[in-house]
Amino acid sequence: MNSPTQPLTGTLRAVLSPPSSIEQARGEAAAVLTELASVERGLAIEAGRGTPPPEVLAQIARAASIHDAMRASGRTVRFTLAREGGVAVAVHDADGALLRTLCLTEAHGLACAGPVE
């Protein structure tokens, strides 16, 4: 009979075979714990609880001020996926009517300089 199941090897094989002595059992247990610890380290996600870097906070503040200025003037910017691929950028009034579309260069200029007229 031919089975696709592979034979057990390594630490798992050692765990399934009865140890011949207490020392062997301790050594096998230590090997299993070491292997588990290395797997856990590989899967660990390092997450900090700090704040974003100062330059990111400055960019967020700048985006908020542009948003506030545009909203005060009754306009919003919408980013959508374009049918032909890429990103479509449009300026709308407070009622949602399209005022104009922007190319990405204009959208970048908006982000750098402020509201579009």
Backbone hydrogen bonds, N-H to C=O, Kabsch-Sander energy under -0.5 kcal/mol:
donor,donor_aa,acceptor,acceptor_aa,energy
3,S,1,M,-0.6
12,L,9,T,-0.6
13,R,9,T,-1.0
14,A,10,G,-1.7
15,V,11,T,-2.2
16,L,12,L,-1.9
17,S,13,R,-1.2
25,A,21,S,-2.1
26,R,22,I,-2.5
27,G,23,E,-2.4
28,E,24,Q,-2.6
29,A,25,A,-2.4
30,A,26,R,-2.5
31,A,27,G,-2.1
32,V,28,E,-2.3
33,L,29,A,-2.5
34,T,30,A,-2.4
35,E,31,A,-2.4
36,L,32,V,-2.7
37,A,33,L,-2.4
38,S,34,T,-2.0
39,V,35,E,-2.0
40,E,36,L,-2.6
41,R,37,A,-2.1
42,G,38,S,-1.6
43,L,39,V,-1.3
44,A,40,E,-0.9
44,A,41,R,-0.5
46,E,44,A,-0.5
47,A,45,I,-0.7
56,V,53,P,-0.9
57,L,53,P,-2.0
58,A,54,P,-2.2
59,Q,55,E,-1.8
60,I,56,V,-2.4
61,A,57,L,-2.3
62,R,58,A,-2.3
63,A,59,Q,-2.5
64,A,60,I,-2.3
65,S,61,A,-2.1
66,I,62,R,-2.1
67,H,63,A,-2.5
68,D,64,A,-2.7
69,A,65,S,-2.3
70,M,66,I,-2.5
71,R,67,H,-2.7
72,A,68,D,-2.4
73,S,69,A,-1.3
74,G,71,R,-1.6
75,R,70,M,-3.0
76,T,92,H,-2.3
78,R,90,A,-2.8
80,T,88,A,-2.6
82,A,86,G,-1.8
85,G,82,A,-1.6
88,A,80,T,-3.4
89,V,102,L,-0.8
90,A,78,R,-2.2
91,V,100,R,-3.3
92,H,76,T,-2.7
93,D,97,A,-2.4
94,A,74,G,-0.9
96,G,93,D,-1.9
99,L,91,V,-3.2
100,R,91,V,-1.5
102,L,89,V,-3.0
107,A,103,C,-2.3
108,H,104,L,-2.4
109,G,105,T,-2.2
110,L,106,E,-2.3
111,A,107,A,-2.0
112,C,108,H,-1.8
113,A,109,G,-3.3
114,G,109,G,-0.6
114,G,110,L,-1.6
